[in-house]
């Protein structure tokens, strides 16, 4: 299945929306997209996985690598809208202990805003 990606400015972050399966064939596409954001200076990135129903080990590894890449430059990678099957895989592999997971993008944005000391108004 094809992976569709789109990025947009969020509240104190960049939101990358993914739709499709995250597997060996499509994980490099998301990795390249995230690396471009890091290279252009983005430091707070939320990956919206609401449209992702399947994730394999290569995609899990890629997410951890991108989490580390962002951490090394003082940034943060978060996941949002994770479907139950994908959440189960993240839990079984303990990736959910490394990368913050939120019910939806709004919750991730709110936490990033609070963590950065920015208040809405």
PyMOL commands that place a pseudoatom at each C-alpha (Angstrom):
pseudoatom trace, name=CA, resn=UNK, resi=1, chain=A, elem=C, hetatm=0, pos=[0.000, 0.000, 0.000]
pseudoatom trace, name=CA, resn=UNK, resi=2, chain=A, elem=C, hetatm=0, pos=[1.141, 3.495, -0.812]
pseudoatom trace, name=CA, resn=UNK, resi=3, chain=A, elem=C, hetatm=0, pos=[2.113, 5.896, 1.985]
pseudoatom trace, name=CA, resn=UNK, resi=4, chain=A, elem=C, hetatm=0, pos=[0.762, 9.423, 1.709]
pseudoatom trace, name=CA, resn=UNK, resi=5, chain=A, elem=C, hetatm=0, pos=[2.516, 12.138, 3.694]
pseudoatom trace, name=CA, resn=UNK, resi=6, chain=A, elem=C, hetatm=0, pos=[1.735, 15.773, 4.279]
pseudoatom trace, name=CA, resn=UNK, resi=7, chain=A, elem=C, hetatm=0, pos=[3.310, 18.307, 6.618]
pseudoatom trace, name=CA, resn=UNK, resi=8, chain=A, elem=C, hetatm=0, pos=[1.785, 21.439, 8.081]
pseudoatom trace, name=CA, resn=UNK, resi=9, chain=A, elem=C, hetatm=0, pos=[2.627, 23.962, 10.750]
pseudoatom trace, name=CA, resn=UNK, resi=10, chain=A, elem=C, hetatm=0, pos=[1.045, 23.056, 14.059]
pseudoatom trace, name=CA, resn=UNK, resi=11, chain=A, elem=C, hetatm=0, pos=[0.882, 24.835, 17.386]
pseudoatom trace, name=CA, resn=UNK, resi=12, chain=A, elem=C, hetatm=0, pos=[4.585, 25.112, 18.391]
pseudoatom trace, name=CA, resn=UNK, resi=13, chain=A, elem=C, hetatm=0, pos=[5.434, 22.128, 16.171]
pseudoatom trace, name=CA, resn=UNK, resi=14, chain=A, elem=C, hetatm=0, pos=[5.286, 20.651, 12.699]
pseudoatom trace, name=CA, resn=UNK, resi=15, chain=A, elem=C, hetatm=0, pos=[2.639, 17.990, 12.117]
pseudoatom trace, name=CA, resn=UNK, resi=16, chain=A, elem=C, hetatm=0, pos=[3.379, 15.211, 9.631]
pseudoatom trace, name=CA, resn=UNK, resi=17, chain=A, elem=C, hetatm=0, pos=[0.275, 13.284, 8.662]
pseudoatom trace, name=CA, resn=UNK, resi=18, chain=A, elem=C, hetatm=0, pos=[0.830, 9.732, 7.436]
pseudoatom trace, name=CA, resn=UNK, resi=19, chain=A, elem=C, hetatm=0, pos=[-1.786, 7.623, 5.663]
pseudoatom trace, name=CA, resn=UNK, resi=20, chain=A, elem=C, hetatm=0, pos=[-1.218, 4.032, 4.600]
pseudoatom trace, name=CA, resn=UNK, resi=21, chain=A, elem=C, hetatm=0, pos=[1.032, 1.272, 5.870]
pseudoatom trace, name=CA, resn=UNK, resi=22, chain=A, elem=C, hetatm=0, pos=[4.419, 1.903, 7.460]
pseudoatom trace, name=CA, resn=UNK, resi=23, chain=A, elem=C, hetatm=0, pos=[6.623, -0.968, 6.379]
pseudoatom trace, name=CA, resn=UNK, resi=24, chain=A, elem=C, hetatm=0, pos=[9.965, -1.791, 4.812]
pseudoatom trace, name=CA, resn=UNK, resi=25, chain=A, elem=C, hetatm=0, pos=[8.863, -0.277, 1.491]
pseudoatom trace, name=CA, resn=UNK, resi=26, chain=A, elem=C, hetatm=0, pos=[7.404, 2.966, 2.869]
pseudoatom trace, name=CA, resn=UNK, resi=27, chain=A, elem=C, hetatm=0, pos=[9.458, 3.695, 6.025]
pseudoatom trace, name=CA, resn=UNK, resi=28, chain=A, elem=C, hetatm=0, pos=[12.278, 5.343, 3.995]
pseudoatom trace, name=CA, resn=UNK, resi=29, chain=A, elem=C, hetatm=0, pos=[9.745, 7.823, 2.612]
pseudoatom trace, name=CA, resn=UNK, resi=30, chain=A, elem=C, hetatm=0, pos=[8.755, 8.961, 6.128]
pseudoatom trace, name=CA, resn=UNK, resi=31, chain=A, elem=C, hetatm=0, pos=[12.405, 8.930, 7.260]
pseudoatom trace, name=CA, resn=UNK, resi=32, chain=A, elem=C, hetatm=0, pos=[13.411, 11.194, 4.359]
pseudoatom trace, name=CA, resn=UNK, resi=33, chain=A, elem=C, hetatm=0, pos=[10.490, 13.524, 5.078]
pseudoatom trace, name=CA, resn=UNK, resi=34, chain=A, elem=C, hetatm=0, pos=[11.424, 13.786, 8.758]
pseudoatom trace, name=CA, resn=UNK, resi=35, chain=A, elem=C, hetatm=0, pos=[15.116, 14.277, 7.938]
pseudoatom trace, name=CA, resn=UNK, resi=36, chain=A, elem=C, hetatm=0, pos=[14.234, 17.166, 5.625]
pseudoatom trace, name=CA, resn=UNK, resi=37, chain=A, elem=C, hetatm=0, pos=[12.292, 18.804, 8.454]
pseudoatom trace, name=CA, resn=UNK, resi=38, chain=A, elem=C, hetatm=0, pos=[15.230, 18.382, 10.841]
pseudoatom trace, name=CA, resn=UNK, resi=39, chain=A, elem=C, hetatm=0, pos=[17.650, 19.731, 8.241]
pseudoatom trace, name=CA, resn=UNK, resi=40, chain=A, elem=C, hetatm=0, pos=[15.442, 22.788, 7.729]
pseudoatom trace, name=CA, resn=UNK, resi=41, chain=A, elem=C, hetatm=0, pos=[15.411, 23.542, 11.461]
pseudoatom trace, name=CA, resn=UNK, resi=42, chain=A, elem=C, hetatm=0, pos=[12.227, 21.936, 12.735]
pseudoatom trace, name=CA, resn=UNK, resi=43, chain=A, elem=C, hetatm=0, pos=[12.710, 20.720, 16.305]
pseudoatom trace, name=CA, resn=UNK, resi=44, chain=A, elem=C, hetatm=0, pos=[9.220, 19.755, 17.514]
pseudoatom trace, name=CA, resn=UNK, resi=45, chain=A, elem=C, hetatm=0, pos=[7.615, 17.186, 15.214]
pseudoatom trace, name=CA, resn=UNK, resi=46, chain=A, elem=C, hetatm=0, pos=[4.364, 15.299, 15.714]
pseudoatom trace, name=CA, resn=UNK, resi=47, chain=A, elem=C, hetatm=0, pos=[3.680, 12.348, 13.415]
pseudoatom trace, name=CA, resn=UNK, resi=48, chain=A, elem=C, hetatm=0, pos=[-0.064, 11.856, 13.069]
pseudoatom trace, name=CA, resn=UNK, resi=49, chain=A, elem=C, hetatm=0, pos=[-0.589, 8.115, 12.622]
pseudoatom trace, name=CA, resn=UNK, resi=50, chain=A, elem=C, hetatm=0, pos=[-4.404, 8.200, 12.622]
pseudoatom trace, name=CA, resn=UNK, resi=51, chain=A, elem=C, hetatm=0, pos=[-4.365, 6.972, 9.024]
pseudoatom trace, name=CA, resn=UNK, resi=52, chain=A, elem=C, hetatm=0, pos=[-1.839, 4.184, 9.609]
pseudoatom trace, name=CA, resn=UNK, resi=53, chain=A, elem=C, hetatm=0, pos=[-3.244, 0.718, 10.251]
pseudoatom trace, name=CA, resn=UNK, resi=54, chain=A, elem=C, hetatm=0, pos=[-0.044, -1.315, 10.034]
pseudoatom trace, name=CA, resn=UNK, resi=55, chain=A, elem=C, hetatm=0, pos=[3.567, -0.844, 11.129]
pseudoatom trace, name=CA, resn=UNK, resi=56, chain=A, elem=C, hetatm=0, pos=[6.458, -3.296, 10.829]
pseudoatom trace, name=CA, resn=UNK, resi=57, chain=A, elem=C, hetatm=0, pos=[9.824, -3.607, 12.552]
pseudoatom trace, name=CA, resn=UNK, resi=58, chain=A, elem=C, hetatm=0, pos=[11.699, -1.568, 9.949]
pseudoatom trace, name=CA, resn=UNK, resi=59, chain=A, elem=C, hetatm=0, pos=[9.306, 1.358, 10.486]
pseudoatom trace, name=CA, resn=UNK, resi=60, chain=A, elem=C, hetatm=0, pos=[9.640, 0.999, 14.266]
pseudoatom trace, name=CA, resn=UNK, resi=61, chain=A, elem=C, hetatm=0, pos=[13.411, 1.164, 13.950]
pseudoatom trace, name=CA, resn=UNK, resi=62, chain=A, elem=C, hetatm=0, pos=[13.153, 4.210, 11.698]
pseudoatom trace, name=CA, resn=UNK, resi=63, chain=A, elem=C, hetatm=0, pos=[10.953, 6.029, 14.243]
pseudoatom trace, name=CA, resn=UNK, resi=64, chain=A, elem=C, hetatm=0, pos=[13.479, 5.351, 17.006]
pseudoatom trace, name=CA, resn=UNK, resi=65, chain=A, elem=C, hetatm=0, pos=[16.344, 6.577, 14.793]
pseudoatom trace, name=CA, resn=UNK, resi=66, chain=A, elem=C, hetatm=0, pos=[14.439, 9.769, 13.944]
pseudoatom trace, name=CA, resn=UNK, resi=67, chain=A, elem=C, hetatm=0, pos=[13.561, 10.241, 17.620]
pseudoatom trace, name=CA, resn=UNK, resi=68, chain=A, elem=C, hetatm=0, pos=[17.289, 10.071, 18.430]
pseudoatom trace, name=CA, resn=UNK, resi=69, chain=A, elem=C, hetatm=0, pos=[18.166, 12.432, 15.566]
pseudoatom trace, name=CA, resn=UNK, resi=70, chain=A, elem=C, hetatm=0, pos=[15.738, 15.038, 16.854]
pseudoatom trace, name=CA, resn=UNK, resi=71, chain=A, elem=C, hetatm=0, pos=[16.878, 14.536, 20.452]
pseudoatom trace, name=CA, resn=UNK, resi=72, chain=A, elem=C, hetatm=0, pos=[20.494, 15.124, 19.430]
pseudoatom trace, name=CA, resn=UNK, resi=73, chain=A, elem=C, hetatm=0, pos=[19.604, 18.599, 18.147]
pseudoatom trace, name=CA, resn=UNK, resi=74, chain=A, elem=C, hetatm=0, pos=[17.455, 19.465, 21.164]
pseudoatom trace, name=CA, resn=UNK, resi=75, chain=A, elem=C, hetatm=0, pos=[14.196, 18.451, 19.513]
pseudoatom trace, name=CA, resn=UNK, resi=76, chain=A, elem=C, hetatm=0, pos=[11.381, 16.034, 20.133]
pseudoatom trace, name=CA, resn=UNK, resi=77, chain=A, elem=C, hetatm=0, pos=[9.451, 13.508, 18.075]
pseudoatom trace, name=CA, resn=UNK, resi=78, chain=A, elem=C, hetatm=0, pos=[5.945, 12.582, 19.231]
pseudoatom trace, name=CA, resn=UNK, resi=79, chain=A, elem=C, hetatm=0, pos=[3.292, 10.282, 17.801]
pseudoatom trace, name=CA, resn=UNK, resi=80, chain=A, elem=C, hetatm=0, pos=[-0.434, 11.029, 17.761]
pseudoatom trace, name=CA, resn=UNK, resi=81, chain=A, elem=C, hetatm=0, pos=[-3.665, 9.331, 16.760]
pseudoatom trace, name=CA, resn=UNK, resi=82, chain=A, elem=C, hetatm=0, pos=[-2.148, 5.864, 16.978]
pseudoatom trace, name=CA, resn=UNK, resi=83, chain=A, elem=C, hetatm=0, pos=[-4.625, 3.145, 16.002]
pseudoatom trace, name=CA, resn=UNK, resi=84, chain=A, elem=C, hetatm=0, pos=[-5.114, 0.208, 18.434]
pseudoatom trace, name=CA, resn=UNK, resi=85, chain=A, elem=C, hetatm=0, pos=[-3.191, -2.347, 16.333]
pseudoatom trace, name=CA, resn=UNK, resi=86, chain=A, elem=C, hetatm=0, pos=[-0.242, -0.013, 15.871]
pseudoatom trace, name=CA, resn=UNK, resi=87, chain=A, elem=C, hetatm=0, pos=[-0.358, 1.000, 19.537]
pseudoatom trace, name=CA, resn=UNK, resi=88, chain=A, elem=C, hetatm=0, pos=[-0.161, -2.675, 20.492]
pseudoatom trace, name=CA, resn=UNK, resi=89, chain=A, elem=C, hetatm=0, pos=[3.001, -3.102, 18.406]
pseudoatom trace, name=CA, resn=UNK, resi=90, chain=A, elem=C, hetatm=0, pos=[4.520, 0.044, 19.954]
pseudoatom trace, name=CA, resn=UNK, resi=91, chain=A, elem=C, hetatm=0, pos=[3.726, -1.313, 23.412]
pseudoatom trace, name=CA, resn=UNK, resi=92, chain=A, elem=C, hetatm=0, pos=[5.011, -4.855, 22.800]
pseudoatom trace, name=CA, resn=UNK, resi=93, chain=A, elem=C, hetatm=0, pos=[8.309, -3.484, 21.477]
pseudoatom trace, name=CA, resn=UNK, resi=94, chain=A, elem=C, hetatm=0, pos=[8.520, -0.845, 24.264]
pseudoatom trace, name=CA, resn=UNK, resi=95, chain=A, elem=C, hetatm=0, pos=[8.810, 1.958, 21.697]
pseudoatom trace, name=CA, resn=UNK, resi=96, chain=A, elem=C, hetatm=0, pos=[5.998, 3.653, 23.626]
pseudoatom trace, name=CA, resn=UNK, resi=97, chain=A, elem=C, hetatm=0, pos=[8.418, 3.994, 26.556]
pseudoatom trace, name=CA, resn=UNK, resi=98, chain=A, elem=C, hetatm=0, pos=[10.821, 5.996, 24.398]
pseudoatom trace, name=CA, resn=UNK, resi=99, chain=A, elem=C, hetatm=0, pos=[8.551, 8.085, 22.159]
pseudoatom trace, name=CA, resn=UNK, resi=100, chain=A, elem=C, hetatm=0, pos=[5.630, 10.051, 23.611]
pseudoatom trace, name=CA, resn=UNK, resi=101, chain=A, elem=C, hetatm=0, pos=[2.257, 8.933, 22.243]
pseudoatom trace, name=CA, resn=UNK, resi=102, chain=A, elem=C, hetatm=0, pos=[-0.890, 11.059, 22.351]
pseudoatom trace, name=CA, resn=UNK, resi=103, chain=A, elem=C, hetatm=0, pos=[-4.532, 10.309, 21.603]
pseudoatom trace, name=CA, resn=UNK, resi=104, chain=A, elem=C, hetatm=0, pos=[-4.625, 13.021, 18.944]
pseudoatom trace, name=CA, resn=UNK, resi=105, chain=A, elem=C, hetatm=0, pos=[-2.614, 15.865, 17.452]
pseudoatom trace, name=CA, resn=UNK, resi=106, chain=A, elem=C, hetatm=0, pos=[-4.343, 18.438, 19.641]
pseudoatom trace, name=CA, resn=UNK, resi=107, chain=A, elem=C, hetatm=0, pos=[-3.170, 16.666, 22.821]
pseudoatom trace, name=CA, resn=UNK, resi=108, chain=A, elem=C, hetatm=0, pos=[0.397, 16.449, 21.473]
pseudoatom trace, name=CA, resn=UNK, resi=109, chain=A, elem=C, hetatm=0, pos=[0.386, 20.139, 20.536]
pseudoatom trace, name=CA, resn=UNK, resi=110, chain=A, elem=C, hetatm=0, pos=[-0.949, 21.101, 23.960]
pseudoatom trace, name=CA, resn=UNK, resi=111, chain=A, elem=C, hetatm=0, pos=[1.813, 19.146, 25.705]
pseudoatom trace, name=CA, resn=UNK, resi=112, chain=A, elem=C, hetatm=0, pos=[4.528, 20.626, 23.485]
pseudoatom trace, name=CA, resn=UNK, resi=113, chain=A, elem=C, hetatm=0, pos=[3.199, 24.112, 24.139]
pseudoatom trace, name=CA, resn=UNK, resi=114, chain=A, elem=C, hetatm=0, pos=[3.156, 23.474, 27.909]
pseudoatom trace, name=CA, resn=UNK, resi=115, chain=A, elem=C, hetatm=0, pos=[6.620, 21.881, 27.847]
pseudoatom trace, name=CA, resn=UNK, resi=116, chain=A, elem=C, hetatm=0, pos=[8.031, 24.865, 25.985]
pseudoatom trace, name=CA, resn=UNK, resi=117, chain=A, elem=C, hetatm=0, pos=[6.560, 27.276, 28.520]
pseudoatom trace, name=CA, resn=UNK, resi=118, chain=A, elem=C, hetatm=0, pos=[4.305, 28.842, 25.917]
pseudoatom trace, name=CA, resn=UNK, resi=119, chain=A, elem=C, hetatm=0, pos=[0.783, 29.690, 26.940]
pseudoatom trace, name=CA, resn=UNK, resi=120, chain=A, elem=C, hetatm=0, pos=[-2.141, 30.227, 24.651]
pseudoatom trace, name=CA, resn=UNK, resi=121, chain=A, elem=C, hetatm=0, pos=[-4.033, 33.409, 24.600]
for i in range(1, 121): cmd.bond("trace and resi %d" % i, "trace and resi %d" % (i + 1))
show_as sticks, trace
zoom trace
